[in-house]
Amino acid sequence: MSYPISITADLAHSVQTDTTIALVDGMQVSTTRFTSPAGLMGTVTLSPVQPSGENIQYKMGKQILQIFSIRFRAAFGLTQGQVNISGNVTNQQGTDLATFSRQICDWDPN
């Protein structure tokens, strides 16, 4: 597998993730950008050194993205790499809360 790897996924209410897996000093690192139609809401970078983040909140206008948990697992041996996320997001008017819990990225070790 050649790096960087980039994978896009939908969360809810037009919020998308764009996760890039890169090699930094021989270590797999994920950078996930969270965007809405209004623009970039925020970014989370994870690695084997810091494999998770919790209770992260981003706002864009009235829209609020609350990340309860985002977790990174590097691809190694026969184990596929993954980034998993759970949280909720409002619509662009700040209402209609939608909950999500899903894998937003996976990649092979080779």
Secondary structure, 3 states (H helix, E strand, C coil): CCCCEEEEEEEECCEEEEEEEEEECCEEEEEEEEEECCEEEEEEEECCCCCEEEEEEEEECCEEEEEEEEEEECCECCECEEEEEEEEECCCCCCCCEEEEEEEEEECCC
